[in-house]
Amino acid sequence: MEPTRTTDPFEIDFRKKFELNDKVVVITGACGLVGKAFCEAAAQFGAHIVVADIPQSDPAAFAAKLEERHDRKMLGVALDVADRGEVEQLKTAVLDAFGKIDGLVNAHQNKSHLIFEPFEEVTDENWDTVVHINLKGTFLTCQLLGGWMAQNGGGSIINIPSTYSVVAPNQNLYKGTSLGCPSAYSASKGGIDALSRYLASYWASKKVRVNMITPHGVWNNHEKQFEENFARFSPLERLSYNHEVAGALVYLLSDASSYVTGDNMLVEGGWTVW
Ligand SMILES: NC(=O)c1ccc[n+]([C@@H]2O[C@H](COP(=O)([O-])OP(=O)(O)OC[C@H]3O[C@@H](n4cnc5c(N)ncnc54)[C@H](O)[C@@H]3O)[C@@H](O)[C@H]2O)c1
């Protein structure tokens, strides 16, 4: 939608700018910790949500729950985002169901089954799996769904890198815990950051805005020592909650952010500020 050409703010309905009424928003990793909050937040602002996740997460069931809560058509699609054929099928299913795509949110992730292996022990297989799902999955959905938006008047893409593609993990954070941050994860997220900036420039003339949200330390019943360590290093002295990440999503999906592209919105409690 073209912005109103005015200098008079009284002409603007600022609340309406945040509405997502009738927008069709595809969210990958939609059944995850952050993905679910993204789905519910965008649905509360009026969107039709396409819940895309692996079959084991049962995206159809979560889509049905959203449909019931919001009394609005939703769609669940089971897929592997790193499989071109399955992403093609996702695109077909969305267009068959809704006839358009307004938003794409890439919230899937894989950290490998050996989540916190030391760098010296990373195998080719683990490296490839993490990069394949995180980075190639984002490439494929951007190319196929974002490509449709570019040909059809525009839209909003939000990709999710990580604090650990902005700064390195502070190894002291993990002292006394079983946790860590794998190198392949950081590297794959750095690729997502670069790809997002590339596409923000590449598709600007097609009215596809491409932005990022960087969450950090989203609480998920972490072990006590980790939570204590995290509080010591965080300016806001605590972990975040999934619902605190979702406000940024509504903003970036909506017309409220019509002049924002190529941005990485840090929802990290000031982690990288000092
Ligand atoms: N949780 C955090 O603290 C945090 C911090 C920084 C960045 N992030 C990023 O935010 C996003 C959401 O994180 P989260 O905590 O909700 O993760 P999560 O692990 O809870 O959810 C990830 C979802 O991705 C899905 N998924 C995995 N492989 C897939 C595939 N091949 N195809 C389709 N779906 C697949 C999983 O089934 C899961 O539902 C991720 O990109 C993550 O890297 C999270």
PDBQT file of the ligand as one rigid body, heavy atoms in Angstrom, charges set to zero:
ROOT
HETATM    1  N1  LIG A 301      15.211 -19.319  21.690  1.00  0.00    +0.000 N 
HETATM    2  C1  LIG A 301      16.193 -18.423  21.694  1.00  0.00    +0.000 C 
HETATM    3  O1  LIG A 301      16.717 -18.039  22.752  1.00  0.00    +0.000 OA
HETATM    4  C2  LIG A 301      16.682 -17.843  20.396  1.00  0.00    +0.000 A 
HETATM    5  C3  LIG A 301      17.694 -16.873  20.421  1.00  0.00    +0.000 A 
HETATM    6  C4  LIG A 301      18.151 -16.336  19.217  1.00  0.00    +0.000 A 
HETATM    7  C5  LIG A 301      17.601 -16.754  18.040  1.00  0.00    +0.000 A 
HETATM    8  N2  LIG A 301      16.613 -17.713  18.041  1.00  0.00    +0.000 N 
HETATM    9  C6  LIG A 301      16.066 -18.117  16.761  1.00  0.00    +0.000 C 
HETATM   10  O2  LIG A 301      14.661 -17.902  16.793  1.00  0.00    +0.000 OA
HETATM   11  C7  LIG A 301      14.011 -18.898  15.985  1.00  0.00    +0.000 C 
HETATM   12  C8  LIG A 301      12.990 -19.638  16.844  1.00  0.00    +0.000 C 
HETATM   13  O3  LIG A 301      13.675 -20.238  17.942  1.00  0.00    +0.000 OA
HETATM   14  P1  LIG A 301      12.920 -21.187  18.969  1.00  0.00    +0.000 P 
HETATM   15  O4  LIG A 301      13.558 -21.017  20.281  1.00  0.00    +0.000 OA
HETATM   16  O5  LIG A 301      11.456 -21.003  18.804  1.00  0.00    +0.000 OA
HETATM   17  O6  LIG A 301      13.339 -22.607  18.380  1.00  0.00    +0.000 OA
HETATM   18  P2  LIG A 301      12.569 -24.008  18.568  1.00  0.00    +0.000 P 
HETATM   19  O7  LIG A 301      13.637 -25.056  18.479  1.00  0.00    +0.000 OA
HETATM   20  O8  LIG A 301      11.679 -23.985  19.755  1.00  0.00    +0.000 OA
HETATM   21  O9  LIG A 301      11.658 -24.077  17.265  1.00  0.00    +0.000 OA
HETATM   22  C9  LIG A 301      12.208 -24.300  16.005  1.00  0.00    +0.000 C 
HETATM   23  C10 LIG A 301      11.129 -24.927  15.144  1.00  0.00    +0.000 C 
HETATM   24  O10 LIG A 301      11.706 -25.198  13.854  1.00  0.00    +0.000 OA
HETATM   25  C11 LIG A 301      11.197 -26.428  13.408  1.00  0.00    +0.000 C 
HETATM   26  N3  LIG A 301      12.077 -27.034  12.406  1.00  0.00    +0.000 N 
HETATM   27  C12 LIG A 301      13.279 -27.646  12.608  1.00  0.00    +0.000 A 
HETATM   28  N4  LIG A 301      13.747 -28.135  11.455  1.00  0.00    +0.000 NA
HETATM   29  C13 LIG A 301      12.833 -27.808  10.493  1.00  0.00    +0.000 A 
HETATM   30  C14 LIG A 301      12.745 -28.088   9.106  1.00  0.00    +0.000 A 
HETATM   31  N5  LIG A 301      13.723 -28.754   8.473  1.00  0.00    +0.000 N 
HETATM   32  N6  LIG A 301      11.655 -27.657   8.434  1.00  0.00    +0.000 NA
HETATM   33  C15 LIG A 301      10.662 -26.982   9.076  1.00  0.00    +0.000 A 
HETATM   34  N7  LIG A 301      10.688 -26.695  10.396  1.00  0.00    +0.000 NA
HETATM   35  C16 LIG A 301      11.769 -27.114  11.098  1.00  0.00    +0.000 A 
HETATM   36  C17 LIG A 301      11.118 -27.281  14.682  1.00  0.00    +0.000 C 
HETATM   37  O11 LIG A 301      10.246 -28.386  14.514  1.00  0.00    +0.000 OA
HETATM   38  C18 LIG A 301      10.625 -26.267  15.705  1.00  0.00    +0.000 C 
HETATM   39  O12 LIG A 301       9.208 -26.257  15.805  1.00  0.00    +0.000 OA
HETATM   40  C19 LIG A 301      15.127 -19.809  15.471  1.00  0.00    +0.000 C 
HETATM   41  O13 LIG A 301      15.514 -19.381  14.187  1.00  0.00    +0.000 OA
HETATM   42  C20 LIG A 301      16.254 -19.572  16.451  1.00  0.00    +0.000 C 
HETATM   43  O14 LIG A 301      17.515 -19.845  15.878  1.00  0.00    +0.000 OA
HETATM   44  C21 LIG A 301      16.151 -18.247  19.187  1.00  0.00    +0.000 A 
ENDROOT
TORSDOF 0
